[in-house]
Amino acid sequence: LSLRGGYGIFYAPEVINSFRNLGFQNPFGATYSLTVRPVNANAPVPQFTVDDPIAGASALVTTNTVNGIDPHFKDGSVGVWNLTAQYLFSPSTMLEVAYRGSKSTHLSSFFNYNQTNPYPPQPPRFALIYPWPQFGSVRIFKSIGDSLYNALQARVEQRYSKGFTILGSYTWLKDLSDVAAT
C-alpha cells in the first residue's frame, strides 16, 4: 500500500496581450485593415513596399469600443491538491484511487458594462436603451472570476510479459467556473 499527497499554490500573471490590447484605442492607437491583391492575376504575388506597408489601408472602424482595466486588478492564483492510494494485489496487478482538486481565484475576463435592460423593449419605439449609447462596447478587464475542480479517479493496471499491459481507468469529476475563457 502506498499513500501520496500534495498541495501547491501557483500564480498566473496576466498575459501581456490583454494589456497591449488596451492601448489600441483612441487616443492611443488605431487598428488598420489592409487587403493586398496581386497586380497580375496570372502571378498571384501581392505587391507592396516596405517603405510604406500600410499604403492604401483604411482605418477599421466597426464599433466605438472602449476598453479599460479595473484599478484593483490582481493576478490569478490556483491552489492544487491531491491524495492518492495505490495497492499492489500481485506483482503484476495494481489498483490506484485518487482524489484531485483545484481552486482558482482572481480569474480575468472582459466584462461589457454597456448592456441593455434585460427586459424587452416596449412600444411605441421598441428601442434598446444602452447606458452609454455613444459607445459600442464598454469593456472593463477585471479579475473577479473563480473556478473549482474536484475529481475522483480510479485505475486498474495488469502487466503481462514482454511489455503487454491492460489498463482501465475511470474519472468522476465536477468542474465549476463563473468566467468563460477569453
GIQUI-V744436 format. One record per backbone hydrogen bond with DSSP energy under -1.0 kcal/mol. CO is the residue of the C=O (numbers start at 1). NH is the residue of the N-H. E is the energy in kcal/mol with one decimal. If there is no record, write none. Layout:
BEGIN
co,nh,e
CO,NH,E
CO,NH,E
END
This chain:
BEGIN
co,nh,e
2,86,-2.9
4,84,-3.4
6,82,-2.0
8,80,-3.2
10,78,-3.1
12,76,-1.3
15,18,-1.5
16,20,-2.4
17,21,-2.3
20,23,-1.1
23,25,-1.4
25,28,-2.2
25,29,-1.2
31,60,-2.4
33,58,-1.2
40,43,-1.0
43,45,-3.0
52,55,-1.6
54,57,-2.1
58,33,-1.6
63,65,-1.4
64,136,-2.2
66,139,-2.6
68,141,-2.9
70,73,-1.6
76,12,-3.0
77,105,-2.6
78,10,-2.8
79,103,-2.3
80,8,-2.5
81,101,-2.5
82,6,-2.1
83,99,-2.7
84,4,-2.8
85,97,-2.6
86,2,-2.8
87,95,-2.6
90,93,-1.1
92,159,-3.0
93,89,-1.6
93,90,-1.4
94,157,-2.6
95,87,-2.9
96,155,-2.5
97,85,-3.0
98,153,-3.1
99,83,-2.3
100,151,-2.5
101,81,-2.6
102,149,-2.7
103,79,-2.8
104,147,-2.1
105,77,-2.1
107,145,-2.2
109,142,-2.6
111,140,-2.6
122,126,-1.8
132,135,-1.8
137,66,-2.9
138,113,-3.2
139,68,-1.9
140,111,-2.2
141,70,-2.6
142,109,-2.0
145,107,-2.3
146,178,-1.9
147,104,-2.5
148,176,-2.9
149,102,-2.2
150,174,-2.5
151,100,-2.4
152,172,-2.6
153,98,-2.9
154,170,-2.5
155,96,-2.9
156,168,-2.7
157,94,-2.5
158,166,-2.7
161,164,-1.4
164,160,-3.3
166,158,-2.8
168,156,-2.9
170,154,-2.7
172,152,-2.9
174,150,-2.2
176,148,-2.7
END
